[in-house]
Amino acid sequence: MKKILVVLCLVLCANAFAQENPNADLEKKAREWVSSLNLNDTDKEQRLTVVITAHLSAVRDFHNAHPYTETPEGINPISGSRLNKTERQFIVSSTIPADVHTNLMAGLREDLTEEQVDQILDKYTIGKVAFTMKAYKEIIPNMTADEEAYIMQELKLAREEAIDYKNMELISTVFKYHKTKIELFLYQNDRNWKKIYKEYVDGLKKKKGK
């Protein structure tokens, strides 16, 4: 009986704390991200934790308050297919007020170098810039300096845009859009992306066959 009462008390206390601080998990995440920078400056760390928590909270709240059903069913003008749930959610989520983004970036840049800002943005997007760039280099082994610069530029733009979306499905949608721009750029510079990618996949299959 005592054990049951203790467990019940813990559950009730946890629920009460969650109600008092609905951003507790987000604050914990923000604190961990800031801690990874090893700033050794308590004031900076506190300011950054507040800024990141506020942003994560605003993104979550906007997403939760604006379901995909707010975007009417319709046709994707690029593919010609009907909009799916992710695309409809992406459209409505993209209407998040601009100051949610600008407040975060201004707060980060107040206390961090650009390199450190990049590290925080990588936390939001689980390092998608680095591993996507690595994949491009594997697919295009003779990539030129201009191609690499353009691809990196687009991936970094994707990363910064993606931080204003709640989940990885939506974040991946942002990167997908920029990947399309990258492929168009390659075509315009006499690179047949489909052919290059097919050769890469065929090469992987041969290696596995061995």
TIKOL-305130 format. One record per residue: residue in one letter; z, y, x of N, C-alpha, C, O in turn. Coordinates in steps of 0.1 Angstrom, whole numbers, padded with zeros to 4 digits, always signed. Each point is the difference from the previous one (the first is absolute). Layout:
BEGIN
AZYXZYXZYXZYX
...
REM end
This chain:
BEGIN
M+0000-0012+0008+0000+0012-0008+0000+0013+0009-0007+0009-0003
K+0015-0010+0013+0001+0012+0009-0014+0003+0007-0004+0011+0001
K-0003-0023+0003-0013+0002+0006-0010+0006-0009-0008+0009+0004
I+0009-0013-0017-0009+0006-0010+0002+0015-0002-0009+0007-0001
L+0022-0004+0001+0003+0014-0002-0004+0009+0012-0005+0011-0002
V+0006-0017+0014-0004+0007+0012-0015+0002+0000-0005+0011+0003
V-0003-0021-0006-0014+0001-0001-0004+0010-0011-0009+0008+0003
L+0015-0009-0014-0003+0010-0011+0003+0014+0004-0008+0009-0003
C+0019-0007+0010+0003+0013+0005-0010+0005+0010-0004+0012+0000
L-0001-0020+0009-0010+0003+0010-0013+0004-0007-0007+0010+0004
V+0003-0017-0014-0012+0002-0007+0001+0014-0007-0010+0008+0000
L+0021-0006-0007+0002+0013-0007+0000+0012+0009-0006+0010-0003
C+0012-0012+0015+0001+0011+0010-0014+0003+0005-0004+0011+0002
A-0003-0022+0000-0014+0002+0006-0009+0007-0010-0008+0009+0003
N+0009-0013-0016-0007+0007-0011+0004+0014-0001-0009+0009-0003
A+0022-0006+0004+0005+0014-0001-0006+0008+0011-0004+0012-0002
F+0004-0018+0014-0005+0008+0012-0015+0003-0002-0004+0011+0003
A-0003-0021-0008-0015+0001-0002-0003+0011-0010-0009+0008+0002
Q+0018-0007-0012-0002+0011-0010+0003+0013+0006-0006+0010-0003
E+0017-0009+0011+0003+0012+0007-0010+0005+0010-0002+0012+0001
N-0004-0022+0006-0009+0004+0010-0013-0009-0001-0001-0010+0007
P-0008+0013-0016-0012-0008-0003-0009+0000+0012-0010-0008+0001
N+0012+0017+0009-0008+0001+0012+0006-0007+0012-0005+0002+0011
A+0015-0010-0013+0007-0007+0011-0009-0008+0009+0000+0001+0012
D-0009-0009-0019-0009-0009+0008-0010+0009+0008-0004-0003+0011
L-0001+0013-0018-0010+0009+0007+0006+0007+0011-0006+0002+0011
E+0019+0003-0013+0007+0007+0011+0002-0010+0012-0001+0004+0012
K+0004-0016-0015+0002-0010+0011-0013-0002+0008+0001-0001+0012
K-0012+0000-0020-0013-0002+0007-0003+0012+0009-0005-0001+0011
A+0007+0013-0017-0002+0013+0007+0008+0000+0013-0005+0004+0011
R+0018-0007-0012+0009+0000+0011-0005-0010+0011+0001+0004+0012
E-0006-0015-0016-0005-0010+0010-0012+0005+0007-0002-0002+0012
W-0007+0008-0020-0012+0005+0006+0003+0011+0011-0005+0000+0011
V+0014+0009-0015+0004+0011+0009+0007-0005+0012-0002+0004+0012
S+0011-0014-0014+0007-0006+0011-0009-0007+0010+0003+0000+0012
S-0015-0005-0016-0009-0006+0009-0006+0010+0010-0006-0005+0010
L+0007+0018-0012-0005+0010+0009+0009+0003+0011-0004+0006+0010
N+0016-0011-0011+0010+0002+0011+0001+0015+0004-0001+0003+0012
L+0003+0005-0022+0001+0015+0003+0013+0004+0007+0000+0010+0007
N+0011-0017-0010+0013+0003+0006+0004+0015-0004+0005+0007+0008
D-0008-0004-0020+0003+0013-0005+0004-0001-0015-0008-0002-0009
T+0021+0002+0007+0006-0003-0014-0006+0010-0010-0003-0004-0012
D+0003+0017+0015-0005+0010-0010-0015-0003-0004-0003+0001-0011
K-0005-0003+0021-0014-0003-0002-0001-0013-0009-0008+0000-0010
E+0015-0010+0014-0001-0013-0007+0004+0002-0015-0006-0006-0009
Q+0016+0014+0007+0005+0003-0014-0011+0007-0008-0003-0004-0011
R-0002+0015+0017-0011+0007-0007-0012-0008-0003-0005+0000-0011
L+0001-0008+0020-0012-0009-0002+0003-0011-0010-0009-0003-0008
T+0021-0002+0008+0003-0010-0010+0000+0006-0014-0005-0007-0010
V+0010+0019+0008-0001+0007-0013-0014+0003-0004-0004-0003-0012
V-0004+0007+0021-0014+0004-0003-0008-0013-0004-0007+0000-0010
I+0008-0011+0018-0007-0012-0003+0005-0006-0013-0008-0005-0008
T+0021+0005+0006+0006-0006-0013-0005+0008-0012-0004-0006-0010
A+0003+0019+0011-0005+0008-0011-0014-0003-0003-0004-0001-0012
H-0004-0002+0022-0014-0003-0002-0002-0014-0006-0007-0001-0010
L+0014-0009+0015-0001-0013-0005+0005+0000-0015-0006-0007-0008
S+0016+0014+0005+0005+0001-0013-0010+0007-0010-0002-0005-0011
A-0004+0015+0016-0010+0008-0008-0012-0009-0003-0005+0000-0011
V+0000-0008+0021-0011-0009-0002+0003-0011-0010-0008-0003-0009
R+0020-0003+0011+0005-0010-0009+0000+0005-0015-0005-0006-0009
D+0012+0017+0008+0002+0006-0014-0013+0003-0006-0002-0002-0012
F-0007+0008+0019-0013+0004-0006-0008-0012-0004-0005-0001-0011
H+0005-0009+0020-0007-0013-0003+0006-0006-0013-0008-0004-0009
N+0021+0003+0009+0006-0007-0011-0001+0008-0014-0001-0006-0010
A-0001+0019+0011-0001+0008-0012-0015+0001-0005-0002+0004-0011
H-0007-0009+0020-0014+0001-0004-0007-0013+0002-0007-0003+0010
P+0008-0006-0020-0006-0013+0001-0016+0000+0000-0005+0011-0004
Y-0001-0021+0007-0015-0001+0001-0006+0003-0014-0012+0005+0000
T+0019-0007-0011-0005+0002-0013-0003+0015-0003-0007+0003-0010
E+0012+0006+0019-0003+0014-0002-0015+0003+0004-0005+0010-0004
T-0001-0019+0011-0014+0001+0004-0008-0008-0010+0002-0012-0001
P-0011+0018-0007-0008-0007-0010-0008-0011+0007-0005+0001+0011
E+0002-0011-0019-0009-0011+0005-0014+0006+0001-0004+0008-0008
G-0003-0011+0019-0013+0006+0002-0007-0008+0011+0004-0011+0004
I-0015+0018+0001-0008-0006+0010+0002+0007+0013+0001+0012+0001
N+0000-0021+0010+0001+0005+0013-0014+0005+0004-0010-0008+0000
P+0008+0021+0003-0014+0006+0002-0006-0005+0013-0012+0001+0002
I+0020-0007+0007-0006-0005+0012-0004-0015-0001-0012-0003+0004
S+0020-0005-0010-0003-0014-0001-0008-0003-0013-0007-0010-0001
G+0009+0018-0009-0006-0003-0013+0008-0010-0009-0003-0003-0011
S+0014-0002+0017+0009-0009-0007+0011+0008-0008+0002+0012+0003
R+0004-0019-0012+0011+0007-0008+0012+0001+0009+0002-0008+0009
L+0005+0019-0010+0012+0003+0008+0010-0011-0002+0003-0003-0012
N+0002-0002+0023+0011-0010-0002+0014+0007+0000+0000+0012+0002
K+0010-0019-0004+0014+0006-0001+0003+0008+0013+0006+0011-0001
T-0009-0017+0013+0003+0007+0012-0007+0013+0001+0006+0010+0004
E-0019-0010-0007-0008+0012+0000+0005+0011-0009+0001+0012+0003
R+0003-0017-0015+0006+0010-0010+0013+0005+0004+0003+0012-0002
Q+0005-0020+0009+0013+0005+0005-0002+0009+0012+0007+0010+0001
F-0017-0013+0007-0003+0009+0011-0004+0013-0004+0004+0011+0005
I-0012-0010-0016-0005+0013-0005+0012+0008-0005+0001+0012+0004
V+0007-0017-0012+0011+0008-0005+0011+0003+0011+0005+0011+0000
S-0003-0020+0009+0009+0002+0011-0005+0011+0010+0008+0007+0006
S-0021-0005-0006-0006+0010+0009+0002+0014-0005-0003+0010+0007
T+0009-0009-0019+0002+0014-0006+0014+0004+0004+0005+0010-0006
I+0002-0017+0014+0014+0005+0004-0001+0014+0006-0009+0003+0007
P+0019+0005-0010+0000+0014+0004-0002+0001+0016+0006-0007+0007
A-0014+0016-0003-0003+0002+0014+0012+0003+0009+0001-0004+0011
D+0009+0011-0017+0011+0004+0008+0009-0012+0004+0008+0001+0009
V-0009-0013-0016+0007-0012+0004-0005-0003+0014+0009-0004+0009
H-0021+0005-0006-0006-0004+0013+0003+0011+0010+0005-0003+0011
T-0008+0016-0015+0002+0011+0010+0014+0001+0004+0003+0004+0012
N+0007-0006-0021+0014+0001+0003+0004-0010+0011+0008+0003+0009
L-0013-0015-0011+0003-0011+0010-0005+0004+0014+0007+0000+0010
M-0020+0003-0010-0007+0003+0013+0007+0012+0007+0001+0000+0012
A+0002+0010-0020+0006+0012+0006+0014-0004+0006+0004+0004+0011
G+0003-0012-0019+0014-0004+0005-0001-0009+0012+0009+0001+0009
L-0019-0010-0008-0001-0008+0012-0004+0008+0012+0006-0002+0011
R-0015+0011-0013-0005+0008+0012+0010+0011+0004-0001+0005+0011
E+0011-0003-0019+0011+0010+0004+0008-0006+0011+0005+0007+0008
D-0003-0020-0008+0009-0007+0010-0007-0010+0009+0006-0005+0009
L-0019+0002-0012-0006-0010+0008-0013+0004+0007-0006+0010-0004
T+0002-0017+0015-0013+0002+0006-0010-0007-0009+0003-0007-0009
E-0016+0010+0012-0011-0006-0008+0000-0015+0002-0002-0008-0009
E+0006+0003+0021+0000-0014+0003+0011-0007-0008-0001-0011-0006
Q+0013+0018+0004+0011-0005-0007-0003+0000-0015+0004-0009-0008
V-0012+0019+0003-0004+0001-0014-0009-0012-0003+0002-0007-0010
D-0011+0004+0020-0009-0012-0002+0009-0013-0001-0004-0008-0008
Q+0014+0007+0015+0009-0012+0000+0006-0001-0014+0002-0011-0005
I+0002+0022-0001+0006-0001-0014-0010-0003-0010+0002-0009-0009
L-0014+0014+0010-0011-0003-0009-0004-0015+0001-0004-0006-0009
D+0005+0001+0021-0003-0014+0002+0011-0009-0007-0004-0011-0005
K+0016+0016+0004+0010-0007-0007-0003-0001-0015+0001-0011-0006
Y-0007+0022+0001-0004+0000-0014-0011-0010-0003+0000-0007-0010
T-0009+0005+0020-0012-0008-0003+0000-0013+0009-0010-0006+0002
I+0022+0002+0002+0002-0012+0008-0010-0002+0011-0005-0011+0002
G+0002+0021+0005-0009+0000+0012-0014-0004-0003-0007-0006+0009
K+0002+0010-0021-0014-0003-0003-0011+0006+0009-0010-0005+0002
V+0013+0017+0003-0009+0007+0009-0003-0009+0013-0011-0003+0003
A+0022-0002+0003-0002-0007+0013-0007-0014-0003-0009-0003+0008
F+0014-0004-0018-0007-0013-0001-0014+0000-0006-0008-0009+0002
T+0005+0020-0010-0013+0002-0005-0009+0004+0011-0012-0005+0001
M+0016+0014+0008-0008+0004+0012-0002-0012+0009-0011-0002+0005
K+0021-0007-0003-0002-0012+0008-0011-0009-0006-0008-0005+0008
A+0008+0004-0021-0010-0009-0007-0014+0006+0002-0009-0007+0003
Y+0008+0020-0004-0013+0006+0002-0005-0002+0015-0012-0003+0002
K+0021+0004+0007-0004-0002+0014-0004-0015+0003-0009-0002+0008
E+0015-0007-0015-0004-0014+0001-0014-0002-0006-0008-0008+0005
I+0006+0014-0017-0013-0002-0007-0011+0007+0008-0012-0005+0000
I+0015+0017+0006-0010+0008+0007+0004+0001+0014+0005+0010+0005
P-0007-0021+0003+0004+0000+0014-0006+0011+0009+0006+0004+0010
N-0017+0001-0013-0007+0010+0008+0001+0014-0007-0009+0008+0001
M+0020-0006-0008+0002+0013-0006+0000+0012+0009+0005-0001+0011
T-0012+0011-0015-0001+0012+0008+0012+0009-0001+0008-0002-0009
A-0007+0012+0018+0012+0009-0001-0001+0008-0013+0010+0003-0006
D-0022+0002+0002-0002+0008-0012+0004-0009-0012+0007+0005-0009
E-0011-0017+0009+0003-0009-0011+0015-0002-0001+0006+0000-0011
E+0000-0003+0022+0015-0002+0000+0007+0013-0005+0010-0002-0007
A-0014+0013+0011+0006+0013-0004-0001+0002-0015+0010+0004-0006
Y-0022-0007+0001-0002+0002-0014+0009-0010-0009+0006+0004-0009
I-0007-0016+0014+0008-0010-0008+0015+0003+0001+0007-0001-0011
M-0002+0005+0022+0014+0003+0001+0003+0012-0009+0011+0001-0006
Q-0019+0009+0006+0002+0012-0008+0001-0004-0015+0009+0005-0007
E-0018-0014+0002+0000-0004-0014+0013-0008-0003+0006+0001-0010
L-0002-0010+0019+0011-0008-0002+0013+0009+0000+0009-0003-0008
K-0008+0013+0016+0011+0009+0000+0001+0008-0013+0010+0003-0006
L-0022+0001+0001-0001+0007-0013+0005-0009-0011+0007+0005-0009
A-0012-0017+0010+0004-0010-0011+0015-0002+0001+0007+0000-0011
R-0001-0001+0022+0015-0002+0002+0007+0012-0007+0010-0002-0007
E-0014+0014+0010+0008+0011-0005-0002+0001-0015+0009+0004-0007
E-0021-0007+0001-0002+0000-0014+0008-0011-0007+0006+0002-0011
A-0005-0013+0018+0006-0012-0006+0015+0001-0002+0006-0007-0009
I+0001+0016+0016+0014+0001-0001+0005+0005-0014+0012-0002-0003
D-0021+0007-0004+0004+0005-0014-0002-0010-0011+0000+0004-0012
Y-0002-0017+0016-0002-0010-0010+0012-0010+0002+0004-0003+0011
K+0000-0003-0022+0013-0007+0000-0001-0014+0006+0009-0004+0007
N-0020-0003-0009+0000-0014+0005-0012-0003+0009-0009+0008+0001
M+0009-0020+0005-0010-0003+0010-0014-0002-0006-0010+0002+0006
E+0010-0006-0019-0013-0002-0007-0007+0014+0000-0012+0000+0002
L+0019+0010-0006-0006+0013-0001-0003+0006+0014-0010+0007+0002
I+0019-0010+0008-0002+0005+0013-0013-0006+0006-0008+0006+0007
S+0006-0019-0010-0012-0007+0005-0013+0006-0007-0010+0000+0006
T+0012+0005-0018-0011+0006-0007-0005+0012+0007-0012+0003+0001
V+0022+0005+0004-0003+0012+0008-0008-0004+0012-0010+0006+0004
F+0015-0016+0003-0007-0004+0013-0014-0006-0003-0009+0002+0008
K+0008-0008-0020-0013-0006-0004-0011+0011-0001-0011-0001+0004
Y+0015+0012-0010-0009+0012-0002-0004+0005+0014-0012+0003+0002
H+0021-0002+0007-0004+0005+0014-0008-0010+0008-0008+0004+0008
K+0011-0017-0011-0009-0010+0007-0014+0001-0005-0009-0002+0008
T+0007+0005-0021-0013+0002-0005-0007+0012+0007-0012-0001+0004
K+0019+0012-0001-0005+0011+0007-0004-0004+0015-0010+0004+0005
I+0018-0012+0001-0002-0005+0013-0013-0008+0001-0008+0001+0009
E+0007-0010-0019-0012-0009+0000-0013+0009-0002-0010-0003+0006
L+0011+0013-0015-0011+0009-0002-0004+0007+0013-0012+0001+0004
F+0022+0004+0003-0002+0006+0013-0007-0009+0010-0009+0004+0007
L+0013-0016-0007-0006-0010+0009-0015-0002-0003-0008-0001+0009
Y+0005-0001-0022-0013-0001-0005-0009+0012+0005-0011-0002+0004
Q+0017+0014-0006-0007+0012+0003-0003+0001+0015-0008+0008+0005
N+0016-0015+0003-0002+0000+0015-0006-0014+0005+0003-0005+0010
D-0012+0000-0019-0008-0012+0003+0008-0012+0003-0003-0009+0008
R+0014+0008-0015+0009-0012+0001-0001-0008-0014+0004+0006-0010
N-0009-0018+0010-0001-0007-0012+0013-0008-0002+0003-0010+0005
W+0006+0017-0013+0014-0005-0001+0000-0015-0005+0007-0008+0005
K-0015+0006-0016+0000-0014-0005-0004-0010+0010+0006-0011+0000
K-0016+0014+0008-0005-0009+0010+0011-0002+0011+0002-0012+0004
I+0004+0023+0000+0010-0001+0011+0012-0008-0005+0005-0009+0007
Y-0001+0011-0020+0012-0007-0005-0003-0015-0002+0008-0009+0003
K-0021+0006-0007-0004-0014-0002+0000-0007+0013+0005-0012+0001
E-0010+0018+0010+0000-0006+0013+0014-0002+0005+0003-0011+0006
Y+0006+0020-0009+0014-0002+0004+0007-0012-0007+0006-0008+0006
V-0008+0007-0019+0005-0011-0008-0006-0013+0004+0007-0010+0001
D-0020+0010+0002-0007-0013+0004+0006-0004+0014+0002-0012+0002
G+0001+0022+0006+0006-0003+0013+0014-0006-0001+0003-0010+0007
L+0005+0015-0016+0013-0006-0003-0001-0014-0005+0008-0009+0004
K-0018+0006-0013-0002-0013-0005-0003-0010+0011+0004-0012+0000
K-0013+0016+0009-0004-0008+0011+0012-0004+0009+0002-0011+0004
K+0006+0021-0001+0012-0003+0008+0010-0010-0007+0005-0008+0007
K-0004+0010-0020+0009-0010-0007-0006-0013+0000+0007-0010+0000
G-0021+0009-0001-0007-0013+0000+0002-0008+0013+0000-0012+0000
K+0002+0020+0011+0002-0006+0013+0014-0006+0001+0004-0006+0010
REM end
